[in-house]
Amino acid sequence: MNTDHKHSITVIGLGNLGQVLAGTFLDQGHRTTVWNRSPGKADALVDRGAVRAATAAEAIAASDLVILCVLDYETVREVLTPAAGPLAGRALVNLTSGTPQPARELAAWTAEHGAAYLDGAVYAVPQTIGTSEAFVLYSGSLNVFGTYKDQLGLLGKSTFVGPDAGLASVYDIALLSGMYGMFGGFFQSVALGDSAQIKAAEITDLLVPWLKAAADALPGFAREIDSGDYATETSNLAINTVGLANILSATKAQGIDVALLAPLHSLFQHQIEQGHGAASLARAIESLRRKAVVG
Ligand SMILES: NC(=O)c1ccc[n+]([C@@H]2O[C@H](COP(=O)([O-])OP(=O)(O)OC[C@H]3O[C@@H](n4cnc5c(N)ncnc54)[C@H](OP(=O)(O)O)[C@@H]3O)[C@@H](O)[C@H]2O)c1
């Protein structure tokens, strides 16, 4: 890499997130080149000292470190394909949200064009970029991560999770799955409260501390899953399956759809049928590992 350009950074994609990424580099005194499909979105950054590139290829040519933050991977390909020429020797850091396989394919495509690839999953909103709340998981080129650690560190806490470019997306999907599961529980909870004229806010006041306390059970479950030892003397699968069946029937009786909870009951029930009723609730994961059992 050309160390003369070590503090030149290009940001391609100036949507809500990309504008803040570029602004953060500018604020720290880095020479920042920007390009966006709709050029007007670069105006405020140019007023603050950014260099406007006329094309994506020109933007890539301007810096050794190229940050990409567009809508999705299809857009990444659309932007990069006609701009592949100047990629050779560059470090491409893609902060566009995606999934593991396209990230791996993009890493391979980037390598074919002589560039190194680092994929990043951003856990922040534009307002928290650069604060202690923001963190970014990276996978792919360890060399890129190491070389540009200081620059990447300006965005938030940076963690390298492995050389497989798809790994950051795997983590991303895992964390988001947990989040959506929690949202599903919230919707189910509020719908039930609503059926008894209880306001969502009232349920939520009780639910938030309850969920925080329940989250304390997760590290214990994780230890059981990692060790494969599901022996328990407390709340086992059988007890939880009876409890969940009660919740399902009471919810139906209130006229509320159980679409979000019923698959969980099927998962527990499958373990009971396999003779694991006395095992820890965490053993439910074995039914997910068996795929196609639910749904
Ligand atoms: N915002 C967040 O809080 C956040 C947090 C974590 C991760 N992310 C991820 O970061 C990425 C960008 O998010 P964002 O919030 O900045 O999105 P956004 O505000 O919707 O911006 C989308 C960007 O993609 C560009 N784009 C869309 N289609 C294009 C095309 N066909 N050709 C060229 N450029 C195109 C847009 O250009 P135009 O301006 O020309 O439309 C714009 O620069 C997404 O993958 C998102 O999931 C966002």
The ligand as a Gaussian input file, in Angstrom:
#p B3LYP/6-31G(d) Opt

LIG

0 1
 N      -28.585000       4.231000       8.690000
 C      -28.250000       3.382000       9.648000
 O      -28.541000       3.588000      10.820000
 C      -27.471000       2.134000       9.311000
 C      -26.921000       1.366000      10.357000
 C      -26.207000       0.226000      10.056000
 C      -26.053000      -0.166000       8.739000
 N      -26.617000       0.574000       7.731000
 C      -26.439000       0.113000       6.355000
 O      -25.688000       1.082000       5.628000
 C      -26.132000       1.112000       4.268000
 C      -26.535000       2.541000       3.919000
 O      -27.548000       2.946000       4.823000
 P      -28.129000       4.423000       4.790000
 O      -28.948000       4.559000       6.014000
 O      -27.055000       5.401000       4.521000
 O      -29.096000       4.308000       3.531000
 P      -29.709000       5.477000       2.635000
 O      -29.759000       6.750000       3.400000
 O      -30.970000       4.939000       2.050000
 O      -28.636000       5.654000       1.469000
 C      -28.523000       4.713000       0.441000
 C      -27.314000       5.050000      -0.386000
 O      -27.230000       4.088000      -1.467000
 C      -27.170000       4.814000      -2.691000
 N      -27.780000       4.062000      -3.770000
 C      -28.987000       3.431000      -3.771000
 N      -29.210000       2.841000      -4.966000
 C      -28.140000       3.144000      -5.752000
 C      -27.760000       2.823000      -7.072000
 N      -28.547000       2.059000      -7.840000
 N      -26.578000       3.274000      -7.545000
 C      -25.762000       4.029000      -6.752000
 N      -26.042000       4.371000      -5.476000
 C      -27.228000       3.933000      -4.988000
 C      -27.902000       6.090000      -2.427000
 O      -27.572000       7.036000      -3.416000
 P      -28.609000       8.227000      -3.755000
 O      -28.361000       9.272000      -2.688000
 O      -28.228000       8.635000      -5.119000
 O      -29.995000       7.648000      -3.673000
 C      -27.363000       6.440000      -1.028000
 O      -26.066000       6.947000      -1.107000
 C      -27.284000       0.117000       4.169000
 O      -26.816000      -1.119000       3.703000
 C      -27.752000       0.012000       5.615000
 O      -28.403000      -1.225000       5.875000
 C      -27.294000       1.716000       7.999000

